[in-house]
Amino acid sequence: MSSTVDLQGSAQPPQGEPVIEVEDVRRVYGRPRSGLFGKAASVTALDGVSLTVHRGEKLGIVGESGCGKSTLLRIVAGLHRPTSGRVRVEGREVTGSDRDLAWLRRRLQVVFQDPMSSLDPRMRVGDIIAEPLVGLRVEGDHRARVAELLEAVGLDAEAAERYPHMFSGGQRQRISIARALAPRPQVLLADEPVSALDVSVRAQVLNVVERLVADLDLTLVFVSHDLSVVRHVCERVVVMTRGRIVEEGPTEQVYTHPRHDYTKALVAAVPSVRRALTEERGVG
Ligand SMILES: Nc1ncnc2c1ncn2[C@@H]1O[C@H](COP(=O)(O)OP(=O)(O)OP(=O)(O)O)[C@@H](O)[C@H]1O
């Protein structure tokens, strides 16, 4: 899917060249046998997913838990291999080889849901943020870069000397964002980046993401089960269920005029989104 379709059916190709191209990707996970004579079950997490993300786009991926959102993101990031199908980033195939991953990490970084488990508790924050710079052998003054990144995410420079457990959940996610941005990627993948946070700090962290994506002109892919968060951040959305994309388009259009029954149910199930749409657009 390389273009969006509006309500009247006229194609509106997103601006910018393709940065991520996902082509008919399937991913089947094996499950161990249940008992000695039980059958080995398998789960089809992705069942023929195709998707193009264009330079500078902010794309949301929504769907219920287990629909395959994280698997798709991890395959794009080279962390999982597809069972079949292909992924290209800036025209180069993501193969999972060490050489390709080093190339990919300079261009594309991931922020995960749980900042506690993704930050090494034994490392100082400054070393955590500098880790990708060291790993990718990025030249330059790493200390200065760390200070710049801490400021960019709204943390004091002294944070570099402290450890992750000394920070709140929201601050830890700011640290994760700083680390992801350290090697100056052009693409940021975010997997439920605020879902593990207290409601009171979600908006602040989302604002940090939005501001940095705008300032640095990043391409953003934002996975969330929370439709209102995606509405806030992303101009285009794809809707997934059971390992497939069933609908895509500009976020406002998909939310106000969902075409697929699954999207209709998804939108109807979120009172805050339904209320906002009703008030703003007179859509019931
Ligand atoms: N490592 C794994 N081994 C076996 N099955 C897996 C594995 N990872 C995911 N799955 C299964 O694949 C399906 C898709 O999972 P995935 O995590 O991609 O969905 P999701 O939409 O991101 O859900 P959630 O938001 O709950 O993480 C689910 O049925 C899940 O149980």
The ligand as an SDF file (V2000), in Angstrom:
LIG
                    3D

 31 33  0  0  0  0  0  0  0  0999 V2000
    8.3320  -14.7460   20.3720 N   0  0  0  0  0  0  0  0  0  0  0  0
    7.1050  -15.2300   20.1490 C   0  0  0  0  0  0  0  0  0  0  0  0
    6.8600  -16.5580   20.1890 N   0  0  0  0  0  0  0  0  0  0  0  0
    5.6360  -17.0520   19.9510 C   0  0  0  0  0  0  0  0  0  0  0  0
    4.5560  -16.2860   19.6540 N   0  0  0  0  0  0  0  0  0  0  0  0
    4.7330  -14.9570   19.6020 C   0  0  0  0  0  0  0  0  0  0  0  0
    6.0150  -14.3560   19.8460 C   0  0  0  0  0  0  0  0  0  0  0  0
    5.8770  -12.9900   19.7260 N   0  0  0  0  0  0  0  0  0  0  0  0
    4.5900  -12.7830   19.4220 C   0  0  0  0  0  0  0  0  0  0  0  0
    3.8960  -13.9410   19.3470 N   0  0  0  0  0  0  0  0  0  0  0  0
    2.4720  -14.0890   19.0060 C   0  0  0  0  0  0  0  0  0  0  0  0
    2.2520  -13.4530   17.7610 O   0  0  0  0  0  0  0  0  0  0  0  0
    1.0220  -12.7430   17.7740 C   0  0  0  0  0  0  0  0  0  0  0  0
    1.3010  -11.2680   17.4880 C   0  0  0  0  0  0  0  0  0  0  0  0
    2.0240  -10.7100   18.6120 O   0  0  0  0  0  0  0  0  0  0  0  0
    2.5410   -9.1840   18.6320 P   0  0  0  0  0  0  0  0  0  0  0  0
    3.2520   -8.9860   19.9240 O   0  0  0  0  0  0  0  0  0  0  0  0
    3.2420   -8.8990   17.3700 O   0  0  0  0  0  0  0  0  0  0  0  0
    1.1540   -8.4020   18.6370 O   0  0  0  0  0  0  0  0  0  0  0  0
    0.8320   -6.9410   19.1600 P   0  0  0  0  0  0  0  0  0  0  0  0
   -0.2850   -6.4510   18.3130 O   0  0  0  0  0  0  0  0  0  0  0  0
    2.0580   -6.1400   19.2060 O   0  0  0  0  0  0  0  0  0  0  0  0
    0.3080   -7.2160   20.6290 O   0  0  0  0  0  0  0  0  0  0  0  0
    0.7830   -6.5620   22.0100 P   0  0  0  0  0  0  0  0  0  0  0  0
    0.3910   -5.1320   21.9200 O   0  0  0  0  0  0  0  0  0  0  0  0
    0.0170   -7.3300   23.0360 O   0  0  0  0  0  0  0  0  0  0  0  0
    2.2650   -6.8000   22.0680 O   0  0  0  0  0  0  0  0  0  0  0  0
    0.3920  -13.0210   19.1260 C   0  0  0  0  0  0  0  0  0  0  0  0
   -0.4950  -14.1030   18.9860 O   0  0  0  0  0  0  0  0  0  0  0  0
    1.5650  -13.3840   20.0080 C   0  0  0  0  0  0  0  0  0  0  0  0
    1.1620  -14.2520   21.0410 O   0  0  0  0  0  0  0  0  0  0  0  0
  1  2  1  0
  2  3  1  0
  2  7  2  0
  3  4  2  0
  4  5  1  0
  5  6  2  0
  6  7  1  0
  6 10  1  0
  7  8  1  0
  8  9  2  0
  9 10  1  0
 10 11  1  0
 11 12  1  0
 11 30  1  0
 12 13  1  0
 13 14  1  0
 13 28  1  0
 14 15  1  0
 15 16  1  0
 16 17  2  0
 16 18  1  0
 16 19  1  0
 19 20  1  0
 20 21  2  0
 20 22  1  0
 20 23  1  0
 23 24  1  0
 24 25  2  0
 24 26  1  0
 24 27  1  0
 28 29  1  0
 28 30  1  0
 30 31  1  0
M  END
$$$$
